[in-house]
Amino acid sequence: MFDPNAHDEFGFNDITIRRNFLCKVFSIYICQLLMALAFVTVAIFHDPTRLYVQSHPSLSIIASFITLSILIALACSENLRRKSPNNFIFLFMVTVALSFLLATSVSHYYPNQVLLALCLATLICFALTMFALQTKIDFTVMGGFLMIFVIVLLVASIITLFFPGTIMSLIVAFAGVIIYCLYLIYDIQMVVGGDHEYSISPDEYILAALTIYIDIVNMLMNMLAMMVTDH
């Protein structure tokens, strides 16, 4: 899936192949963002929906299970994530599940807090995208370090469940924002290819769009977790 000098092996030197791949990835990504925005809008402005989601936490557990199951299946099966229309069906399912989890998260915050987080996330994503495209630093070689950071973040998040505290929660959330910002740069460079050490195959457009979408969702969730609310 990821190989050194993959931009040569996978045809990234062919401008047409590369352009078509990028168009597919960002078209899917935009559709995912629009779906997430629709879920978030309903969750923060439609009171019956917001109250229903808050009073049924089991729905979030089901959505989390669906998300994890599909992500594992896509990661393990090359045919599943490459063969159409199955790949689009599973992509749609996991996008709905992730959008629902995001909507559940934002339902606990005031609309102005959510809108502020969305605006900040948009500006950050734009800035990081420009940085990833312009910088000469190759973030594609840092995948191992980023994985270690995520594992440490996961352990720290579990600890906060047993030893809750405002300061600890803010530190974990802030670290989460930083880590997923780095992951966003990493994934963008993997998608763009070019002179980077590693790049993603043009056949993996589903996986490429999904990874960027997950980066944005996680960054936004951690950004919201930094905001204190009375809800």
Buried (B, 14 or more C-beta within 10 A) or exposed (E): EEBEBBBEEBBBEEEEEBEEBBEBBBEBBEBBBEBBBEBBBBBBEEEEBBEEBBEEEEBBEEBBEBBEBBBEEBEEBBEBBBEEEBBEEBBBBBBBBBBBBBBBBBBBBBBEBBBBBBEBBEEBBEEBBEBBEEEEEBBBBBBEEBEEBBEEBEEBBEEBEEEEEEEBBBBBBBBBBBBBBBBBBBBBBBBBBEEBBBBBBBBBBBBBBBBBBBBBBBBBBBBBBBBEEEE
